[in-house]
Amino acid sequence: MKQIAHTTIAKQAFIQEGSWGQRDIGEHESTMTLWTHGGGDLMIEWDIPSLDAVEHIGLEMEGKRVVGYDGVMSFPRPAYKWLRSLGYTIAKDVI
């Protein structure tokens, strides 16, 4: 895998989601790293050290447009903002 970009996200409120609903789990700093496998699709590694959590979000791509994702219950708002700042677009049904 090859790293494309990396960012640190200032403390923000986190909501944990699951089939059981949602719960507020406080404010935490996190980092996101965007990786490519070389085949077109991408992956975000989302590290939240204070929660001892790492999420891997697979991104289905059509060029520079995110058309699908896998690995988390809902697409994280910080990932949406960060990807847009990198020049990517996100399909409406993803967010």
CYANA upper distance limits for C-alpha pairs under 8 A (distance plus 0.5 A):
  1 MET  CA     35 TRP  CA      6.83
  1 MET  CA     36 THR  CA      6.16
  1 MET  CA     37 HIS  CA      5.36
  1 MET  CA     38 GLY  CA      7.73
  2 LYS  CA     35 TRP  CA      6.06
  2 LYS  CA     36 THR  CA      5.87
  2 LYS  CA     37 HIS  CA      7.19
  2 LYS  CA     38 GLY  CA      8.25
  3 GLN  CA     33 THR  CA      7.59
  3 GLN  CA     34 LEU  CA      6.49
  3 GLN  CA     35 TRP  CA      5.04
  3 GLN  CA     36 THR  CA      7.02
  4 ILE  CA     33 THR  CA      8.06
  4 ILE  CA     34 LEU  CA      5.90
  4 ILE  CA     35 TRP  CA      6.01
  4 ILE  CA     36 THR  CA      7.37
  5 ALA  CA     33 THR  CA      6.26
  5 ALA  CA     34 LEU  CA      5.70
  5 ALA  CA     35 TRP  CA      7.91
  6 HIS  CA     31 THR  CA      7.78
  6 HIS  CA     32 MET  CA      6.18
  6 HIS  CA     33 THR  CA      4.80
  6 HIS  CA     34 LEU  CA      6.80
  7 THR  CA     31 THR  CA      6.10
  7 THR  CA     32 MET  CA      5.90
  7 THR  CA     33 THR  CA      7.05
  8 THR  CA     29 GLU  CA      7.99
  8 THR  CA     30 SER  CA      6.44
  8 THR  CA     31 THR  CA      4.82
  8 THR  CA     32 MET  CA      7.02
  9 ILE  CA     29 GLU  CA      6.30
  9 ILE  CA     30 SER  CA      5.73
  9 ILE  CA     31 THR  CA      6.22
  9 ILE  CA     32 MET  CA      8.20
  9 ILE  CA     78 PRO  CA      8.09
 10 ALA  CA     28 HIS  CA      8.08
 10 ALA  CA     29 GLU  CA      5.55
 10 ALA  CA     30 SER  CA      7.43
 11 LYS  CA     27 GLU  CA      6.01
 11 LYS  CA     28 HIS  CA      5.11
 11 LYS  CA     29 GLU  CA      4.63
 11 LYS  CA     30 SER  CA      7.79
 12 GLN  CA     26 GLY  CA      8.36
 12 GLN  CA     27 GLU  CA      5.25
 12 GLN  CA     28 HIS  CA      6.09
 12 GLN  CA     29 GLU  CA      7.09
 13 ALA  CA     24 ASP  CA      8.08
 13 ALA  CA     25 ILE  CA      7.91
 13 ALA  CA     26 GLY  CA      5.87
 13 ALA  CA     27 GLU  CA      4.68
 13 ALA  CA     28 HIS  CA      7.18
 14 PHE  CA     24 ASP  CA      6.59
 14 PHE  CA     25 ILE  CA      6.06
 14 PHE  CA     26 GLY  CA      6.17
 14 PHE  CA     27 GLU  CA      6.47
 14 PHE  CA     28 HIS  CA      7.66
 15 ILE  CA     22 GLN  CA      6.84
 15 ILE  CA     23 ARG  CA      6.03
 15 ILE  CA     24 ASP  CA      5.07
 15 ILE  CA     25 ILE  CA      6.32
 15 ILE  CA     26 GLY  CA      8.15
 16 GLN  CA     22 GLN  CA      5.98
 16 GLN  CA     23 ARG  CA      5.81
 16 GLN  CA     24 ASP  CA      6.82
 16 GLN  CA     25 ILE  CA      7.03
 17 GLU  CA     21 GLY  CA      6.25
 17 GLU  CA     22 GLN  CA      4.97
 17 GLU  CA     23 ARG  CA      7.25
 17 GLU  CA     73 MET  CA      6.92
 17 GLU  CA     74 SER  CA      8.32
 18 GLY  CA     22 GLN  CA      6.97
 18 GLY  CA     73 MET  CA      7.07
 28 HIS  CA     48 ILE  CA      7.56
 28 HIS  CA     50 SER  CA      7.17
 28 HIS  CA     51 LEU  CA      8.40
 29 GLU  CA     48 ILE  CA      7.05
 29 GLU  CA     49 PRO  CA      8.28
 29 GLU  CA     50 SER  CA      8.15
 30 SER  CA     46 TRP  CA      7.55
 30 SER  CA     47 ASP  CA      6.07
 30 SER  CA     48 ILE  CA      5.06
 30 SER  CA     49 PRO  CA      7.38
 31 THR  CA     46 TRP  CA      6.33
 31 THR  CA     47 ASP  CA      5.75
 31 THR  CA     48 ILE  CA      7.23
 32 MET  CA     44 ILE  CA      6.84
 32 MET  CA     45 GLU  CA      6.08
 32 MET  CA     46 TRP  CA      5.05
 32 MET  CA     47 ASP  CA      6.86
 32 MET  CA     79 ALA  CA      8.26
 33 THR  CA     44 ILE  CA      6.02
 33 THR  CA     45 GLU  CA      5.65
 33 THR  CA     46 TRP  CA      7.15
 34 LEU  CA     42 LEU  CA      7.52
 34 LEU  CA     43 MET  CA      6.30
 34 LEU  CA     44 ILE  CA      5.09
 34 LEU  CA     45 GLU  CA      7.01
 35 TRP  CA     42 LEU  CA      6.21
 35 TRP  CA     43 MET  CA      5.63
 35 TRP  CA     44 ILE  CA      6.72
 35 TRP  CA     45 GLU  CA      8.17
 36 THR  CA     40 GLY  CA      7.73
 36 THR  CA     41 ASP  CA      7.18
 36 THR  CA     42 LEU  CA      5.23
 36 THR  CA     43 MET  CA      6.90
 37 HIS  CA     41 ASP  CA      7.43
 37 HIS  CA     42 LEU  CA      7.08
 40 GLY  CA     61 MET  CA      6.96
 40 GLY  CA     62 GLU  CA      8.28
 40 GLY  CA     63 GLY  CA      7.93
 41 ASP  CA     58 GLY  CA      8.06
 41 ASP  CA     59 LEU  CA      6.30
 41 ASP  CA     60 GLU  CA      5.65
 41 ASP  CA     61 MET  CA      5.65
 42 LEU  CA     58 GLY  CA      6.65
 42 LEU  CA     59 LEU  CA      5.51
 42 LEU  CA     60 GLU  CA      7.32
 42 LEU  CA     61 MET  CA      7.65
 43 MET  CA     56 HIS  CA      7.18
 43 MET  CA     57 ILE  CA      5.98
 43 MET  CA     58 GLY  CA      5.00
 43 MET  CA     59 LEU  CA      6.04
 44 ILE  CA     55 GLU  CA      8.47
 44 ILE  CA     56 HIS  CA      6.28
 44 ILE  CA     57 ILE  CA      5.53
 44 ILE  CA     58 GLY  CA      7.06
 44 ILE  CA     59 LEU  CA      8.07
 45 GLU  CA     54 VAL  CA      7.35
 45 GLU  CA     55 GLU  CA      6.42
 45 GLU  CA     56 HIS  CA      5.27
 45 GLU  CA     57 ILE  CA      7.01
 46 TRP  CA     54 VAL  CA      6.01
 46 TRP  CA     55 GLU  CA      5.55
 46 TRP  CA     56 HIS  CA      6.80
 46 TRP  CA     57 ILE  CA      8.16
 47 ASP  CA     53 ALA  CA      6.59
 47 ASP  CA     54 VAL  CA      4.96
 47 ASP  CA     55 GLU  CA      7.06
 48 ILE  CA     52 ASP  CA      6.71
 48 ILE  CA     53 ALA  CA      5.72
 48 ILE  CA     54 VAL  CA      6.63
 49 PRO  CA     53 ALA  CA      6.69
 49 PRO  CA     54 VAL  CA      8.34
 55 GLU  CA     71 GLY  CA      7.64
 55 GLU  CA     72 VAL  CA      7.81
 56 HIS  CA     71 GLY  CA      6.47
 56 HIS  CA     72 VAL  CA      8.30
 57 ILE  CA     69 TYR  CA      7.05
 57 ILE  CA     70 ASP  CA      6.16
 57 ILE  CA     71 GLY  CA      5.37
 57 ILE  CA     72 VAL  CA      6.95
 58 GLY  CA     69 TYR  CA      5.82
 58 GLY  CA     70 ASP  CA      5.56
 58 GLY  CA     71 GLY  CA      6.83
 59 LEU  CA     66 VAL  CA      6.82
 59 LEU  CA     67 VAL  CA      8.09
 59 LEU  CA     68 GLY  CA      6.42
 59 LEU  CA     69 TYR  CA      5.07
 59 LEU  CA     70 ASP  CA      7.33
 60 GLU  CA     66 VAL  CA      6.36
 60 GLU  CA     67 VAL  CA      6.13
 60 GLU  CA     68 GLY  CA      5.28
 60 GLU  CA     69 TYR  CA      6.27
 61 MET  CA     65 ARG  CA      6.06
 61 MET  CA     66 VAL  CA      5.22
 61 MET  CA     67 VAL  CA      6.18
 61 MET  CA     68 GLY  CA      7.63
 62 GLU  CA     66 VAL  CA      7.04
 62 GLU  CA     67 VAL  CA      7.19
 64 LYS  CA     87 GLY  CA      7.99
 64 LYS  CA     88 TYR  CA      5.55
 64 LYS  CA     89 THR  CA      6.95
 65 ARG  CA     88 TYR  CA      6.20
 65 ARG  CA     89 THR  CA      5.20
 65 ARG  CA     90 ILE  CA      6.05
 65 ARG  CA     91 ALA  CA      7.38
 66 VAL  CA     88 TYR  CA      7.76
 66 VAL  CA     89 THR  CA      6.70
 66 VAL  CA     90 ILE  CA      5.18
 66 VAL  CA     91 ALA  CA      6.50
 66 VAL  CA     94 VAL  CA      8.15
 67 VAL  CA     90 ILE  CA      7.00
 67 VAL  CA     91 ALA  CA      5.80
 67 VAL  CA     93 ASP  CA      8.30
 67 VAL  CA     94 VAL  CA      7.02
 68 GLY  CA     91 ALA  CA      8.32
 68 GLY  CA     94 VAL  CA      6.40
 69 TYR  CA     75 PHE  CA      8.05
 69 TYR  CA     94 VAL  CA      7.73
 74 SER  CA     95 ILE  CA      8.16
 75 PHE  CA     79 ALA  CA      7.87
 75 PHE  CA     80 TYR  CA      7.95
 75 PHE  CA     94 VAL  CA      7.36
 75 PHE  CA     95 ILE  CA      6.42
 76 PRO  CA     80 TYR  CA      7.02
 77 ARG  CA     81 LYS  CA      6.86
 78 PRO  CA     82 TRP  CA      6.53
 79 ALA  CA     83 LEU  CA      6.43
 80 TYR  CA     84 ARG  CA      6.73
 80 TYR  CA     90 ILE  CA      7.81
 80 TYR  CA     95 ILE  CA      8.32
 81 LYS  CA     85 SER  CA      6.80
 82 TRP  CA     86 LEU  CA      6.96
 83 LEU  CA     87 GLY  CA      7.05
 83 LEU  CA     88 TYR  CA      5.88
 83 LEU  CA     89 THR  CA      7.82
 84 ARG  CA     88 TYR  CA      5.43
 84 ARG  CA     89 THR  CA      6.38
 84 ARG  CA     90 ILE  CA      8.21
 90 ILE  CA     94 VAL  CA      7.16
 90 ILE  CA     95 ILE  CA      7.94
 91 ALA  CA     95 ILE  CA      7.76
